[in-house]
């Protein structure tokens, strides 16, 4: 302490040595230093962490808010929108965003950005979280870092296939895009294994091309033998199985869908970018398996000037019976100008050159050159009936010898035009109707009725007691005659006897005059002719035997069986009659009759009355007349049998062969023939040896 | 000389050979190193006072920048997630018509801290320059700064209370931002700066130091 009050020398101005600056410094200075350090470090950290600025251009900002909207990759925030501006000329909205530095190197040319918004569709609801939190920008890119980019063009639609989804991307070609919507499912055995992306028209606008993505591991099911078909909508069929409603899934019902299956094994695996055709339906797809669907196609047009009802897209194009392509489009085009203008139907044919022998790598020009050679040699297109029942048409390329000269017109319109020729369309409806009408017109019922009547009368004739009694009475007569002959007095009247014999002879001559044999021969001839007709009918059978068979089956179901049975029965009865002991005994009975005659003669001789003899001879004459009557009945029988054969033949002509009915009818005919043969034999025997009637041999 | 004379008329404790304990006010002789009553260290003049003031003040100013740049409150609701800075909050409140609250927040968070910075700087510079005028005024300023400094923490408390209370999971949550910590630090640093200031130095200006 300085003592100001003390006396003495002037006080020394003693000042303590000023401590050095750093010694005077307080430790507190560390606080602002640390604060400054932390601040600077934080600032630097902030600057270095602020991310890479990228620019994404959208058509509209649709809910993007600067400073709020996030950029997400696999649902992880990787960046944030910094500002939203207009591009020069207000053409686009430019969204500037900062993305994490560790992600930025992966933003190469495959990076895609889109705005994720709530989306309600048939397949479900997506992006629901964005209802409350606002939209965000989704990003997709693969895991390879290529050349980093800073400017991107945002996609207006959500990208369905993110770059790192595993699977196979394929290209589907379809004739119509109506069934195809972005996001529509691709089904395999009813399970969704992929989806379609946005369908686009091909460059020439002739078909619809849509990318599809098949997720792993189902993409292994894709081979070169895989076929795709349209499952959209539903199909209603009404057939033998009843009413059938078929659709694949609700989603495919509304949004459309594509299904695929590898219908045959052994195809090669495919890679990204494989191209498939979409078939109209599963049946078409299946039937196409054995054709080459992905072969190069050359499209040509045909202008038909008539209705092409029955021709559809997908209808076959045939060349000499072989399918070489299909109809790919049907359009109406106007040809000519002014007063000459007319609408013709342009049928576009997709020809597969490999199917008519060209190399797989033949250029369309080569194919068209070949075609134009063919055309100049007479190749023409025409419509022919494909399926006679369904009434479908196919296009047939034919080579006509006498075709008017024409060329393959390669200059008019987008397709070369193949000239046409007259079409061969059989109106199946009319044909079938005609067949049915003809069958309907057959008097089957009446025929059977009259046949049954005939058989019945034949049977009653054969079983008539009077008929059966003939042999007996003849036998009695012969017995009597024998008695007469055996009588000693018989010698006395040989002349009379000779007269009687002459009379008998004349009876027999009458019998032969009745042309029994000729008629029998006629019957046989007719039967032969019938057989020939049948065989002729067999040769000329139309191709529609199946229908006829069905018809014959129906005919079989009619009373034909009973008719045949009855015919058989009747014939058996005739057989029985002819082969019966009584008939066989006829000669013997005649002998007996002669015996009786003899006895009667003896009686006469005993009576000694010539009148009696004369009376006896008269009764013999009567007997002979009865025989004559009986024999005269035989031709009538033959006639009726012959008419039966003729009618049967008519039936057979209508029916053709291959049916049981025909076979049975033929066997019946054979039976009739055999019966006729037997009658003919009998008649021949009687004719050759008329005496046997008398002698009993 | 009126004012100087009146000041000169004051006798400082140091001139009287006395030293007062800063804690309990017990007066001792100058050679007494430790307070007899409370055991506090007795220092007549804190020679490092100005250094400390400047150090704390600079630290406080440094902390005040992030407090204003970064968000104070992170409010997440179902619908949105907002971050509000101090000034942003004031502007928002003002726009919503809550002028009173906006004014309170503005005063507590902006006017008072900035005013404190200026006041402390003014005091420190005037002491360093040895200014001899307005010693009473400057002392009063010091008193006010020290008294009012704690009220700046009102902002921090609001944030702390809101953060603790509003934690309704997804519906609404409020979290403190970096600015809350920075602001609290800034307030603490400036309070320390104010405390470090040895107000006795104000009265030494017109005297020959030691």
Interface residues (C-beta under 8 A of the other chain):
Chain A: X1 X24 X25 X26 X28 X29 X30 X31 X32 X34 X35 X36 X39 X42 X68 X132 X133 X134
Chain B: X17 X30 X31 X47 X48 X51 X52 X55 X56 X58 X59 X62 X63 X65 X66 X78 X79 X80 X81 X185 X189 X196
